[in-house]
Amino acid sequence: MDGDKVELRTDRGQGTSTRLSRRGLLRSAGGLLSGVFAASGMMALAAKPAYALDKVVHQLGWIKSIQFGGHFAAIDQGYFAAEGIDAEFLAGGPGTDTTAVVATGQALVTDGDVDGVVRARVNNIPVKAFAAIMQKAPGAIMSLAKKPIHTLQDLPGKTIALPNGVRPQIEAVMKAAGLDPSTVNFVPVGTDPGILAAGQVDGYYGWATNQGVMLRVRGVDIAVAYMNDLGVPGYAGVLYATDDSLATKADILVRWLKAEIKGWQWFLDHPTEMAKLMVDKYGQRGLDLNAQTVEAGVYKDFIPVGDAAKHGLLWIEPDVFAKGIEFSIAAGEMKAGQVKVEDVVTQKLIAAAHA
């Protein structure tokens, strides 16, 4: 062996020898290893999902707060990603027409109530409910305990703050009870129930689990008249989409629901942690941690009860919508036979998600 030369001898045939420089040998080995690593890298890339996540946009009916905790738990815990879903939730508010947002294709899904879905169908807007987050509706008219509103008969002569989408419900139950809605001064509602505490209105519509908690945390003594008790039937957080979306994107929506179910269960199991996540990361700026934490703890009385306790979270029953249709007929909003139960609700997607 001379200098930096190395002799490689083979015994095949008559025996030959090849002389390589040490640099040449290292270059050859380096090239071989580079090829191995490159191939490994390609194999690693090939092992990753070679598809884009399916986008699902949900128009929320209200501002981002703990009442929507399950949605954001599903994002935070990776449940949507695991189902191949890229989930986005758009904040709502008092003036948001959620049905219009879905009907015009700006969002795939939205949330509302039984009466809203039935009313949309009466107005020839082709939407249908496929799941329900809250089996017991927390929507209510809240009033000061010293000037309580307990029944529909207490409404005439009062000033009531409520969202545009809720007003038809109140007017419908008043008509059904033989009361004139024009005797009530309805005004737009904001996100802060402080106008009730200040005496600017006699009644404030909101969720007892949300605005009701906010008022009580502030030391305001209130009376709560639940919409269900006033005669409005149904669930809360009813998830609905257009007929076309339900037909053409059923697979995506079923996967979305699977993640939703897990998200809401995680929220129920970790209410305090979810409240902090909403305040620090996902909710509207300025949320009060104490109020959000208190509110998070009460949803166990509204979500995993009723039909959900029997069949699983987010379950939905056509019978509830049948009562909603009867309610609309009695209120004079529609004629008998104008809308059928199968026009406004389907169990197929939630059943598939739980299968």
C-alpha positions in Angstrom: 0.0 0.0 0.0 1.6 3.3 -1.0 0.7 6.8 0.2 -3.1 7.3 0.4 -3.8 4.5 -2.1 -5.7 1.4 -1.0 -5.7 -1.8 -3.0 -8.9 -3.8 -3.2 -8.4 -7.3 -4.5 -11.1 -9.7 -5.7 -10.7 -13.4 -6.2 -13.2 -13.8 -8.9 -12.0 -15.0 -12.3 -8.3 -14.6 -12.6 -8.1 -12.2 -9.7 -7.9 -8.4 -10.4 -7.1 -5.5 -8.3 -8.5 -2.0 -8.2 -6.6 1.0 -6.8 -8.7 3.8 -5.3 -7.7 6.9 -3.5 -8.9 7.3 0.1 -10.8 10.4 -1.0 -12.5 8.6 -3.8 -13.5 5.8 -1.5 -15.0 8.3 1.0 -16.8 10.1 -1.8 -18.3 6.8 -3.0 -19.4 5.8 0.5 -20.8 9.3 1.0 -22.8 9.0 -2.2 -24.1 5.6 -1.2 -25.2 6.9 2.2 -26.8 10.0 0.7 -28.8 7.7 -1.5 -29.9 5.6 1.4 -31.0 8.7 3.4 -32.8 10.2 0.4 -34.7 7.0 -0.1 -35.6 6.9 3.6 -36.8 10.5 3.4 -39.0 9.6 0.5 -40.4 6.7 2.3 -41.1 8.9 5.4 -42.9 11.4 3.2 -44.9 8.7 1.5 -46.0 7.5 5.0 -47.7 10.9 5.7 -51.3 11.5 4.6 -51.3 12.5 0.9 -54.6 14.4 1.1 -55.9 17.7 2.2 -58.3 18.0 5.2 -62.0 18.5 4.3 -63.0 22.0 5.3 -66.2 22.5 7.4 -67.3 26.0 8.3 -69.8 26.4 11.1 -71.6 29.7 11.7 -72.2 30.0 15.4 -75.4 31.5 16.6 -73.6 33.6 19.2 -70.2 34.9 20.3 -67.4 32.5 21.0 -67.7 31.5 24.6 -68.0 28.4 26.8 -71.5 27.6 25.5 -69.6 26.4 22.4 -66.9 24.7 24.4 -67.3 21.3 22.8 -66.5 22.6 19.3 -63.2 24.0 20.5 -62.4 21.0 22.6 -62.6 19.0 19.4 -60.1 21.3 17.8 -57.8 21.5 20.8 -57.7 17.7 21.4 -57.2 17.0 17.7 -60.4 15.1 17.2 -61.3 17.0 14.0 -57.8 16.5 12.5 -58.0 12.7 13.3 -61.2 12.6 11.2 -59.6 14.5 8.4 -61.6 17.7 9.1 -60.4 21.2 9.0 -63.0 22.9 11.3 -63.7 26.6 11.4 -66.2 28.3 13.6 -67.4 31.8 12.7 -68.6 34.0 15.6 -72.2 35.1 15.6 -74.1 37.8 17.4 -77.5 39.5 17.9 -77.9 40.4 14.2 -76.5 37.2 12.7 -79.0 35.5 10.3 -77.5 32.0 10.6 -80.0 30.4 8.3 -79.1 32.8 5.5 -75.4 32.2 6.0 -75.9 28.5 5.5 -78.5 28.9 2.7 -76.1 31.1 0.7 -73.2 28.6 1.1 -71.0 30.9 3.3 -71.0 28.1 5.9 -71.8 24.4 5.8 -73.4 24.1 9.2 -75.0 26.4 11.8 -76.9 26.0 15.1 -80.3 27.2 16.1 -83.5 25.7 17.5 -86.5 23.6 16.4 -88.7 26.5 15.7 -86.1 28.2 13.6 -85.6 25.2 11.4 -89.4 24.7 10.9 -89.8 28.4 10.2 -87.1 28.3 7.5 -88.9 25.4 5.8 -92.2 27.3 5.9 -90.3 30.1 4.1 -89.0 27.6 1.5 -85.5 27.6 2.7 -84.3 24.0 2.3 -82.5 23.3 5.6 -82.8 20.3 7.8 -81.6 19.4 11.3 -79.3 16.4 11.8 -78.1 16.7 15.5 -78.8 18.6 18.7 -76.2 19.6 21.3 -78.6 20.5 24.2 -81.4 18.2 24.9 -82.8 20.7 27.3 -82.9 24.3 26.0 -81.4 26.9 28.4 -82.9 29.9 26.4 -85.0 32.0 28.7 -86.4 35.5 29.4 -84.6 36.7 32.5 -86.0 39.5 34.7 -85.1 41.1 38.0 -86.4 39.1 41.0 -88.1 42.3 42.3 -90.0 42.7 39.0 -90.3 39.0 37.8 -91.6 37.7 34.5 -92.8 34.2 35.0 -95.5 33.6 32.4 -96.6 35.0 29.0 -99.3 36.9 30.7 -96.6 39.0 32.4 -95.2 40.2 29.0 -97.8 42.9 27.9 -96.6 46.4 28.7 -93.0 45.3 29.2 -89.8 46.1 27.3 -88.0 42.9 26.3 -84.5 42.7 24.7 -84.0 39.7 22.5 -82.3 38.6 19.2 -84.1 38.9 15.9 -84.3 35.2 15.5 -86.1 34.7 18.8 -88.8 37.3 18.4 -91.0 35.2 16.1 -91.0 32.5 18.8 -92.2 34.8 21.5 -94.8 36.3 19.2 -96.0 32.8 18.2 -96.5 31.6 21.7 -98.2 34.9 22.7 -100.7 34.5 19.7 -101.3 30.8 20.7 -102.1 32.0 24.2 -104.5 34.7 22.9 -102.1 37.6 23.6 -101.3 40.5 21.3 -97.5 40.7 20.6 -97.8 44.4 19.7 -98.4 45.1 23.4 -94.8 44.3 24.1 -91.9 46.6 23.2 -89.3 44.4 21.7 -85.8 45.9 21.4 -82.5 44.5 20.0 -80.3 42.7 22.5 -76.6 43.0 23.0 -74.1 40.5 24.4 -74.0 42.1 27.9 -77.1 41.5 30.1 -76.1 44.6 32.1 -79.0 46.5 30.6 -81.3 44.3 32.7 -79.3 44.9 35.9 -79.5 48.7 35.1 -83.2 48.6 34.7 -83.1 49.7 31.0 -85.3 46.7 30.1 -87.9 44.6 31.9 -86.7 41.3 30.4 -83.6 40.1 28.7 -83.5 37.0 26.5 -80.4 34.9 26.8 -79.2 31.5 28.0 -79.6 30.9 31.7 -76.3 29.0 31.4 -74.6 32.1 29.9 -76.1 35.5 30.6 -77.9 34.2 33.6 -74.6 33.0 35.1 -73.1 36.4 34.3 -75.8 38.2 36.2 -75.7 36.0 39.2 -71.9 36.2 39.3 -72.3 40.0 39.5 -74.7 39.6 42.4 -77.9 40.3 40.5 -80.9 38.4 41.7 -83.0 37.2 38.7 -86.1 35.3 37.8 -85.8 32.9 34.9 -88.6 31.9 32.5 -87.4 29.2 30.2 -88.7 29.3 26.7 -89.7 25.6 26.9 -91.9 26.5 29.9 -93.4 29.4 28.0 -94.5 27.0 25.3 -91.6 26.8 22.8 -90.8 23.2 22.2 -87.4 21.6 21.4 -83.7 21.4 21.8 -81.0 24.0 21.8 -77.9 24.0 19.7 -79.7 22.3 16.9 -77.2 21.6 14.1 -78.6 22.0 10.6 -77.5 22.3 7.0 -79.1 22.5 3.5 -80.6 19.5 1.9 -78.0 19.6 -0.8 -75.1 19.5 1.7 -76.7 16.7 3.6 -77.0 14.7 0.4 -73.6 15.5 -1.2 -71.4 15.8 1.9 -72.9 13.2 4.2 -69.5 11.4 4.7 -67.8 14.6 5.7 -70.6 15.6 8.1 -70.6 12.1 9.8 -66.8 12.4 10.4 -67.4 16.0 11.7 -70.1 14.7 14.0 -67.8 11.9 15.4 -65.2 14.6 16.3 -68.0 16.8 17.8 -69.3 14.0 20.0 -65.8 13.4 21.4 -65.3 17.2 21.8 -68.4 17.6 23.8 -67.6 14.6 26.0 -64.2 16.0 26.7 -65.7 19.4 27.6 -68.1 17.7 30.0 -65.3 15.8 31.6 -63.0 18.8 31.9 -65.2 21.9 32.4 -62.7 24.0 34.4 -59.9 23.3 31.9 -62.2 24.1 28.9 -63.3 27.4 30.5 -59.6 28.5 30.7 -59.0 27.4 27.1 -61.9 29.6 26.0 -60.7 32.6 27.9 -57.0 32.2 26.9 -57.2 30.8 23.4 -60.5 30.3 21.7 -63.2 32.7 23.0 -64.0 36.3 22.4 -61.6 38.7 24.1 -62.6 39.9 27.5 -64.4 36.8 28.7 -64.5 36.5 32.5 -62.8 33.3 33.7 -64.9 33.0 36.9 -68.1 33.3 34.9 -66.9 31.0 32.2 -65.9 28.4 34.8 -69.2 28.6 36.6 -71.1 28.3 33.3 -69.0 25.4 32.2 -70.1 23.4 35.2 -73.9 23.7 34.6 -74.0 22.2 31.1 -74.1 18.7 32.6 -77.8 19.5 33.2 -78.5 20.3 29.6 -76.3 18.2 27.3 -76.0 14.6 28.4 -79.6 14.3 29.4 -82.9 13.2 27.8 -82.5 11.5 24.4 -78.7 11.9 24.7 -78.6 9.9 27.9 -80.4 7.1 26.0 -78.7 7.1 22.6 -75.5 9.2 22.9 -74.5 12.9 22.8 -76.0 15.1 20.1 -78.8 12.7 19.5 -81.9 14.0 17.8 -85.6 12.8 17.8 -88.2 13.5 15.1 -90.9 13.6 17.7 -89.5 16.9 19.1 -89.8 18.4 15.6 -93.4 17.1 15.2 -94.2 19.1 18.3 -92.5 22.1 16.8 -94.7 21.8 13.7 -97.8 21.5 15.8 -96.6 24.7 17.6 -96.2 26.6 14.4 -99.7 25.5 13.2 -101.3 26.5 16.4 -99.5 29.9 16.2 -100.9 30.5 12.7 -97.4 30.4 11.2 -98.3 27.6 8.8 -101.1 25.4 7.6 -101.5 21.8 8.5 -99.6 19.6 6.0 -97.5 22.4 4.7 -94.3 21.0 6.3 -93.7 17.3 7.2 -91.4 16.0 9.9 -89.1 14.4 7.4 -88.7 17.8 5.8 -87.0 19.3 8.8 -85.0 16.5 10.5 -83.0 13.4 9.8 -81.4 10.9 12.1 -79.2 9.3 9.5 -76.1 11.2 10.2 -76.1 11.1 14.0 -77.0 7.4 13.9 -74.0 6.8 11.5 -71.7 8.8 13.8 -72.7 6.6 16.8 -72.6 3.4 14.8 
